[in-house]
């Protein structure tokens, strides 16, 4: 399941991404965390600044679903480890979108690359 074109087009410029994976019970949302997001080929990707040890990243991978807030809207979503073949394109999207940020270099580091997730609209089948 993928985002509708008008949604992914709005996500490209948006800079208000908050992620809240479900807790272990699969029902309670975790604390919303502000993170960066990019769109590549109409698909939505995020990275954990602190890599795979990030608590929100671990929850997203373990439970596989949760909620995001983006473009002022809340979406129930699935998380999955990103296809590594997109890594270079994701790096380029981060460089373009966040070029002026002092945090860009860590977001394209091996540590953050290892913690890249694709975010898709919720599908109860995962």
C-alpha positions as CSV (number, residue, x, y, z in Angstrom):
1,X,0.0,0.0,0.0
2,X,1.4,3.4,-1.0
3,X,0.6,7.1,-0.5
4,X,-1.8,8.8,-2.9
5,X,0.1,11.2,-5.2
6,X,-1.4,14.3,-3.7
7,X,-0.3,13.1,-0.3
8,X,3.3,12.3,-1.2
9,X,3.5,15.6,-3.1
10,X,2.5,17.5,0.1
11,X,5.0,15.4,2.1
12,X,8.0,16.5,-0.1
13,X,8.1,20.0,1.4
14,X,6.6,19.3,4.8
15,X,8.8,19.7,7.9
16,X,6.5,18.8,10.7
17,X,6.9,15.1,10.9
18,X,6.2,13.4,14.2
19,X,6.4,9.7,14.7
20,X,4.7,7.6,17.4
21,X,5.1,3.9,16.9
22,X,2.8,1.7,19.0
23,X,4.2,0.5,22.3
24,X,4.7,-3.3,22.9
25,X,1.0,-3.7,23.6
26,X,0.2,-2.8,20.0
27,X,-2.6,-0.4,21.1
28,X,-0.9,2.5,23.0
29,X,1.0,5.1,20.9
30,X,4.5,6.0,22.1
31,X,5.5,9.6,22.7
32,X,5.5,11.6,19.5
33,X,9.1,12.3,18.3
34,X,10.0,15.0,15.8
35,X,12.1,13.6,12.9
36,X,13.0,14.4,9.4
37,X,11.3,12.8,6.4
38,X,11.9,12.6,2.7
39,X,10.0,11.4,-0.3
40,X,11.7,9.3,-3.0
41,X,9.8,8.1,-6.0
42,X,6.5,8.9,-4.2
43,X,7.5,6.8,-1.2
44,X,8.0,8.2,2.3
45,X,11.2,7.5,4.3
46,X,12.5,8.5,7.7
47,X,15.8,7.9,9.5
48,X,16.8,7.8,13.1
49,X,19.4,10.3,14.0
50,X,20.8,8.0,16.7
51,X,20.7,5.0,14.5
52,X,19.3,1.6,15.3
53,X,19.6,2.2,19.0
54,X,16.9,5.0,18.9
55,X,13.9,4.0,21.0
56,X,11.3,5.2,18.4
57,X,13.2,3.2,15.7
58,X,13.3,0.0,17.8
59,X,9.6,0.3,18.6
60,X,8.7,1.0,14.9
61,X,10.7,-2.1,13.8
62,X,9.4,-4.3,16.6
63,X,5.7,-3.5,16.4
64,X,5.6,-2.4,12.7
65,X,2.9,0.2,13.0
66,X,1.8,3.4,14.8
67,X,0.9,7.0,13.9
68,X,2.6,9.9,12.2
69,X,1.6,13.5,12.1
70,X,2.6,15.2,8.8
71,X,1.2,18.2,7.0
72,X,-1.0,18.9,10.0
73,X,-2.8,15.5,9.7
74,X,-2.6,12.3,11.6
75,X,-2.1,9.1,9.8
76,X,-2.1,5.5,11.1
77,X,0.9,3.8,9.4
78,X,3.1,0.8,8.9
79,X,6.9,0.9,9.3
80,X,9.3,-1.4,7.5
81,X,13.0,-1.4,7.0
82,X,13.7,0.4,3.8
83,X,15.0,-1.4,0.7
84,X,18.8,-0.6,0.7
85,X,18.7,0.0,-3.0
86,X,17.1,3.4,-2.2
87,X,19.9,4.5,0.2
88,X,21.7,6.8,-2.3
89,X,18.4,8.4,-3.5
90,X,17.3,8.9,0.1
91,X,20.7,10.5,0.9
92,X,20.2,12.9,-2.1
93,X,16.7,13.8,-0.9
94,X,18.0,14.6,2.6
95,X,20.8,16.7,1.0
96,X,18.3,18.6,-1.1
97,X,15.6,19.1,1.6
98,X,17.9,19.9,4.6
99,X,20.9,21.4,2.8
100,X,21.2,24.3,5.2
101,X,21.0,22.2,8.4
102,X,24.0,21.5,10.6
103,X,22.4,18.1,11.3
104,X,22.5,17.0,7.7
105,X,25.9,15.2,7.9
106,X,24.7,12.8,10.7
107,X,21.5,12.1,8.8
108,X,23.5,10.7,5.8
109,X,26.0,8.9,7.9
110,X,26.2,5.1,8.0
111,X,24.7,5.1,11.5
112,X,21.5,6.9,10.3
113,X,21.4,5.0,6.9
114,X,21.3,1.7,8.9
115,X,18.1,3.1,10.6
116,X,16.1,4.0,7.5
117,X,12.4,3.0,7.4
118,X,9.7,3.3,4.8
119,X,6.4,4.6,6.1
120,X,3.3,3.4,4.4
121,X,-0.5,3.9,5.0
122,X,-1.7,1.5,7.5
123,X,-2.5,-2.0,6.3
124,X,-3.6,-4.4,9.0
125,X,-1.8,-7.2,7.2
126,X,1.5,-5.4,7.7
